[in-house]
Amino acid sequence: MNCLFRYFIALIVGAVVTGTVAYFEPPRGESLILLVGIAQVYIVGTVIALRYESILRNTDSS
């Protein structure tokens, strides 16, 4: 998969998840830093999952 496309998909996933959390969570003082953390975790996790998809899908138990 193209690297730029992988990063674009990861940004979309991070934005959707973070936006959903922000929509359903009432605003508080620490909300902004938590939302930034959520976005970072989902973006990096998606990039890793898309990069190493074959390893993550391997069901061989050995």
N, C-alpha and C positions, 0 to 999 in steps of 0.2 A: 504494500500500500504506500502511496506517495506520502512523504513526510509532512508536507504542507497540508494535505487533506486530512491526515491523522490529527494534526494540531487543531485544525478548524473544527473537526468533529468533537474533539475534547473541549474546546472552548464553548461550543454549543451545549454540550452535556453539562458542563460546569455552570453555565449561565442559567439553564433551565432548572437545575436542581436548586441552585442558590436563590433564584427568583421565586420558586415554589415555597421554599422555607421562609423567605422574607415575607411572602404574601400571607402565610398562615400564622406567623409568629408576631406577637405584639412588639412594637419597638421599645427597646430598653437601652440603657447606657452602653452595655457591652455588646449590643447586637451587631454593630458594624464590624468589629474585630472577629466575631464568630462567623459572620457571613463571608468575610475574606478567607478565613481558614477553611470553611466548607468548600468554597470555590476552588481553592488551591488543591485540596485533597482530591476532589472529584476530577479536576483537570489532569493532574499528574496520574491518578489511578486509571483514567481512561486512556491516556497516552501509553501507559505501560501495558494495559490490557490489549490495546490494538496492536502494539509493537510485537508482543510475545503471545499472540493469539494461539499459535500452534502448540506452544508449551502449556498454556492454560487449558486447552481442550483435550490434551492427552489424557486418556483414561486408562493407560497401561498401569497396572498396579505393581510392576517390578521396579 
